[in-house]
Amino acid sequence: MNVTNGMIKDAVYAGASTLKEVQEATGAATVCGACTEDVEHLIEQFVKERG
């Protein structure tokens, strides 16, 4: 699956705040799970930016 950082950021800025919400919005970390930790860190970063 080709989910970009920008897609994750867009999902967070649209209201997603959890891994599950970002997964539902983007499909990130739903195939093999190898990137789950990276996605969680991005979510944390973007939630902080969002305020």
Backbone hydrogen bonds, N-H to C=O, Kabsch-Sander energy under -0.5 kcal/mol:
donor,donor_aa,acceptor,acceptor_aa,energy
3,V,1,M,-1.0
4,T,2,N,-0.5
8,I,4,T,-1.8
9,K,5,N,-2.8
10,D,6,G,-2.6
11,A,7,M,-2.0
12,V,8,I,-2.4
13,Y,9,K,-2.9
14,A,10,D,-1.2
15,G,12,V,-1.7
16,A,11,A,-2.4
22,V,18,T,-2.4
23,Q,19,L,-3.0
24,E,20,K,-2.4
25,A,21,E,-1.9
26,T,22,V,-2.5
27,G,22,V,-0.6
27,G,23,Q,-2.2
28,A,22,V,-0.6
30,T,27,G,-1.1
36,T,33,G,-1.5
39,V,35,C,-2.7
40,E,36,T,-2.5
41,H,37,E,-2.0
42,L,38,D,-2.2
43,I,39,V,-2.5
44,E,40,E,-2.3
45,Q,41,H,-2.4
46,F,42,L,-2.9
47,V,43,I,-2.7
48,K,44,E,-2.0
49,E,45,Q,-2.1
50,R,46,F,-2.5
51,G,47,V,-1.7
